[in-house]
Amino acid sequence: MEQIKITQVRSLIKRSKSQKATIKALGLGRINKGIVVEVTPQILGMVKKVNHLVVTEKI
């Protein structure tokens, strides 16, 4: 399957509870922390919700 690397690049200060929960569910929480995940519709929806806080790269 296809994989993407998701890296948090912006802070969670002054963000809504749902955005904070989405970042936590992705396994992030600190600036410059990154994860590699399989591409699924659920993951893409979560990334779209917080796309202003993260950077994605195809692997």
N, C-alpha and C positions, 0 to 999 in steps of 0.2 A: 504494500500500500504506500501511498504518497505520505510524506511527512513534512511538517513545517516546524521551524524554530520560532518561538514566541519569546520576546525579550521586553520586559517592562522598562520604559524610559522616562516616565513621568510619575510624580508623587500622587498618593491617594488623599492628600490633605484637601479638604473642602470638596470631596466627591460624595455622591449620593450613596446610600447604603447598598443599593442594588449593584452599583459599579464596584464597590469594595468587595461585596460577596462574589461577584463574577471573577475578579482578580484572584481572590482566595481559592475559588473553585478550580481555576486554571493551575494553581500551584505556585503562583507568584506572590509578591508582597513587598519586595525590596527593589529599588531601582537597580538596573543592570543584571537582575536575576533572569535567567533564561531557562526554557524547557523545550524539549523536542516531543511532539505528539503526532499521532496519526490524524490525517485529515478526515473529519466526519462532519455531517451537517450541524451537529450540536456544537462542536468546537468552533466551526466557522461562524455560527451565530453568536457565540460568546466573544469571539475576537471582534466581530462587527460592533458589538455593544460597547467595547472599550478600545476601539481602534485609535483613539486620540491619546491613549496611555501606553500603547505597546507598538512594537515593530515586529513584523513577521518576515521570515525568509524561507523560501523553498529549499528543501534539502534533496 
